[in-house]
Amino acid sequence: YNQESFLPKLGDALVRIISGIPHGGVLVFLPSYAVLRKCERTWNPNSFRQNRRGWWSKNDETDDGNSVWDRLTAMKHKVIVEPTGSQDEFEEKKQEYMDSVETNGGCILLAVYRGKMSEGISFNDNNARAVVCVGLPLENGGGADFRE
């Protein structure tokens, strides 16, 4: 995840995968919140956060001028990022995802393995026409299981 070319290539791969899923929601699970934030900063030129190179640059666009975020949004109407805040914020984003799938026919949810969006929520029927898993959900290296 630290190589500069990895995240743009991952974004392009997601665009190709999702282009084959005409209807419904797509869940994309990433190994950590740090990777999730890197993806958001790299793919979204309108993000208010800084990306790994400073501010978003023209290099994050494709030859046709569209960023990964723009292409994902064009296909599925909305991209929602799993929040790390309060339960209310989580519920709001979950409902926003479900509403977009129902109203617009599609949505993309970027979430984290073992995060709030991955545990105990039933994404039935159109709410999960595809699930893309990126990387491995490894234990934290500083966790109790690794210290023994």
N, C-alpha and C positions, 0 to 999 in steps of 0.2 A: 504494500500500500504506500510505501515511501518513494517508489520510483515515480518521477514526474509524469511519465507517459501512461502509467497504469490507469488512473482514474478517468482520463478522457477516453481511453480504449474501452474501459468497463462501461462507460456511458453509451458509447456507440454500440456495444454489444447488447445492452438493454434496449436501446431503440430498435435494433433489428429483431430481437425476441418479441417485444411488445407489438411490433407492427404486424405480427402474425396472429394476434389475439384481438379480433375486431370488436368484441362486446365484453362488457363486464369489467370488474376490478382486477388489478394486479398487485400482489403483495411482494415487496422486495425486502428481504431480510439481510442485514449486514452484521458483521461480528462485534461491533462496538459502537458506542455513541461517537467516539472520536472519528471513526471511519465514516459514519453517517454524516457528521458535520463537514468532513473533508469533501465528500461527494456533493453535498449541497452547495458548498462554496465553489467547487470546481465547475459544476454543471449549471448553476443559476447565475447568470450575469447581473440579475437585478437584486441579488442577495445584499443585504445591508452589512453583512460581515465581510471581513477581508479573507481572501483565499491565500493559498500557500506561497504565491509569488507577489503578494501585495494586493492590488485591486485586480479584478477580472480584466483579462486582456483579450484582444482580437484573436489570439492563438487558441482560445477556448471555443471558438466558433468553427463550424464546418465551412467548406468551400462556398456553400450557398448562403452563409451569413447567419444560420440558425444555431443557437446553442443546443446542447443536449436537453436542457430544461424546456426550451421552446418546442423542440421536436416531441418530447414526451407529452407536454401539455396539448399540443396540436392533435395527438392521437387519442388521448384519454381525458381531455378537458381540464384536468387538475392534477397536481402532484402535492401530496400531503406528507409532511415530515413528522414522525412521532415526536411528541413534545416530551420534555424532561421535567416539566413543572408540576403543577397541582393536579389533583384528581379532576377538578372541573375543566381544566385545559385539556386533559386526556379525553374526557367524555365529549367535549366540544369537537375535537379533531376526529374522534371515532364517528360521531354523528355526521360530521361534514363529509367524511369518506363515504358512508352509507348513502347519504342524500345525493351525492354526486353520481354514484353508481346508478341509483334509481332514476334520477332526473335527467342526467346527461348520457347515461349508458356506459359510463366508464370513469375510472379514477386510478391513480397509482399511489400506493402507500409505501413510503420508505420507513422501515422500522428496524429494530435491533433484536437479535436472538436474546431470549430471556428478558426482553423489555415488556412494558405494560401491554403493548399491542400484540405481543406474541403469546401471551398467557391467558387462557380462559375466555377468549372471545371466539364466538362462532361466526366464521365468515362463510356462510352458506351460499350456494347457487352462484348468482352473478357477482356476489361480493368477493369471490376468489376464483376467477376463471383461470388464473395462473399464479404460481408461487415461485419466485426466483430466489435461490439461496446463494449468497456470495460468501466465499470463504468458509471457515470452520468455526463453530461456536466454542472455542477453547476456554477453559477455565482461566481465571486471572492468575498470572504467575506468582502473585503474592498471596494467593488464597491459602486457607488453612490446609487444604489437601496437599499442596505442594511444599509446605514447610516441614512436614513430618519426615 
